[in-house]
Every structure is written in structure tokens, then in C-alpha cells.
Amino acid sequence: MISSERMRLRMLGCMQSTSVRIDTVTHQELERLASKLDTTVGETVVLAVRRLGQDQTGAELATSLTANEVKWLDADLG
């Protein structure tokens, strides 16, 4: 992980936090991933949530434009 990303994640650790209940198997997987990534479990959750958001945005951008979107993009600005 690049140092600036690591610093950003560490700063998130100073923010207010809450608990999330997950099953033991999922927690063990988070610990395994955190160890592999050399991050904390909390930082790994931050990365996972960010990645899911990016994937969702990518999927939304990959959909076909609606007729109104095409019309708007093709509009004459002059």
C-alpha cells in the first residue's frame, strides 16, 4: 500500500467509530486479509467499502445511456 493511502487510513482511525456485528468466519477472513495487506481489520473494512463503492459506480457508468441522456449530450449549445 502506498504511504499516502496508509496515512489517510490511519487518520480515519482517529475518527469516531462504531461496532458492527459480523460472524466469526467473516471476522477471521478480515483478519487474514488485514494481515496480508499489512493493515488493521478496521482499515481493511474501509478499503473493502471503498472498493464496493467504486465497483458500483463502475457498473452504473457501464450501463447504456437513456434516450434523454443521449438527447442532452447531443444538444446544440450554440
Phi, psi and omega in degrees: 000141179288152187296323180294324177293319178298318180297318179298318180294322179295322179296324178298330179295338179277349182281166177302142182232170178216169179259148176232130180273125177226161180286163185299319181297317178296318178297319178297321177294319176299317178297319179297314178296318180299317178297315179298322181272354184059047177229177174274168176300316179299318179295324178294321176296317178302313179297319181295317180295318179298316181297318178299319178297319178295318178298319180294317178299317178299318179296320179294321180288337182278350180285157179293149176289148175283166179300320179294323178294318178297316179299316181295316181293329181270001184296143176281122182273352184260000000 
